């Protein structure tokens, strides 16, 4: 029965507006990019659009899935006011996200051009379009982690019945995005629009994490930082191997057919993943096994650990 006098339903309806606005910064920033890109050389709007879609794929696969898996636990802990459990769940979600999305970020930056060529370069999409889209993708990619953090952190505030903080952070990121884009577009052209959007996303994510740290009296920041450094080191090894493999395959395999492009891309990805697996074992990254579970299963247990 639909009863608008039900207190729980009224609370949900009350938070829907701020909740939607709090997650709308991405769409608003994309709109701003599109508008400013119309003043750039012909094709800039399409280059930015294609690059953003490619960058957003890992967010949908990893960032959103981890946020969806963590949210029920966070909401349950928030309902009983179990702050230490909220910290542990939040920390585990962030560390698993890092294990998946840091390599994805490095991979997109290193293999941007061959990936774009494989997926888009045909018909009226020329090598110039490939190079331009890849350049935009490289500038967008650093924002991948920030977007994923927002997907995890923003709903946590709503679980704590705080609808104001995500909205304020979202509006702040829109203002930062506009200011950065107006400055960077003059120096870097359409690439400046992509970079400005990535930096604005980092501002949004950083603001939410800083406020969460104050709200929860810590978010296990030390362990998250150590995990990030280990994963970043392993991902750099992966990126170097993938780059060298792609360069070798490009010089060894002539041609521009889809089959040849596929061998180049998937060959570089395959060797890169093997290098990542080896580096993860060398650096003893315990979240790696959890990340493998994300790929093999729908909802693995999030890694836990003592809250700091």
Rosetta blueprint (number, residue, H / E / L):
1 X L
2 X L
3 X L
4 X L
5 X L
6 X L
7 X H
8 X H
9 X H
10 X H
11 X H
12 X H
13 X H
14 X H
15 X H
16 X H
17 X H
18 X H
19 X H
20 X H
21 X H
22 X H
23 X L
24 X L
25 X H
26 X H
27 X H
28 X H
29 X H
30 X H
31 X H
32 X H
33 X H
34 X H
35 X H
36 X H
37 X H
38 X L
39 X L
40 X L
41 X L
42 X L
43 X L
44 X H
45 X H
46 X H
47 X H
48 X H
49 X H
50 X H
51 X H
52 X H
53 X H
54 X H
55 X H
56 X H
57 X H
58 X H
59 X H
60 X H
61 X H
62 X H
63 X H
64 X H
65 X H
66 X H
67 X H
68 X H
69 X H
70 X H
71 X H
72 X H
73 X H
74 X H
75 X H
76 X H
77 X H
78 X H
79 X H
80 X L
81 X L
82 X L
83 X H
84 X H
85 X H
86 X H
87 X H
88 X H
89 X H
90 X H
91 X H
92 X H
93 X H
94 X H
95 X H
96 X H
97 X H
98 X H
99 X H
100 X H
101 X H
102 X H
103 X H
104 X H
105 X H
106 X H
107 X H
108 X H
109 X H
110 X H
111 X L
112 X H
113 X H
114 X H
115 X H
116 X H
117 X H
118 X H
119 X H
120 X H
121 X L
122 X L
123 X L
124 X L
125 X L
126 X L
127 X H
128 X H
129 X H
130 X H
131 X H
132 X H
133 X H
134 X H
135 X H
136 X H
137 X H
138 X H
139 X H
140 X H
141 X H
142 X L
143 X H
144 X H
145 X H
146 X H
147 X H
148 X H
149 X H
150 X H
151 X H
152 X H
153 X H
154 X H
155 X H
156 X H
157 X H
158 X H
159 X H
160 X L
161 X L
162 X L
163 X L
164 X H
165 X H
166 X H
167 X H
168 X H
169 X H
170 X H
171 X H
172 X H
173 X H
174 X H
175 X H
176 X H
177 X H
178 X H
179 X H
180 X H
181 X H
182 X H
183 X H
184 X H
185 X H
186 X H
187 X H
188 X H
189 X L
190 X H
191 X H
192 X H
193 X H
194 X H
195 X H
196 X H
197 X H
198 X H
199 X H
200 X H
201 X H
202 X H
203 X H
204 X H
205 X H
206 X H
207 X H
208 X H
209 X H
210 X H
211 X H
212 X H
213 X H
214 X H
215 X H
216 X H
217 X L
218 X L
219 X L
220 X L
221 X H
222 X H
223 X H
224 X H
225 X H
226 X H
227 X H
228 X H
229 X H
230 X H
231 X H
232 X H
233 X H
234 X H
235 X H
236 X H
237 X H
238 X H
239 X H
240 X H
241 X H
242 X H
243 X H
244 X H
245 X H
246 X H
247 X H
248 X H
249 X H
250 X H
251 X H
252 X H
253 X L
254 X L
255 X L
256 X L
257 X L
258 X H
259 X H
260 X H
261 X H
262 X H
263 X H
264 X H
265 X H
266 X H
267 X H
268 X H
269 X H
270 X H
271 X H
272 X H
273 X H
274 X H
275 X H
276 X H
277 X H
278 X H
279 X H
280 X H
281 X H
282 X H
283 X L
284 X L
285 X L
286 X L
287 X H
288 X H
289 X H
290 X H
291 X H
292 X H
293 X H
294 X H
295 X H
296 X H
297 X L
298 X L
299 X L
300 X L
301 X L
302 X L
303 X L
304 X L
305 X L
306 X L
307 X L
308 X L
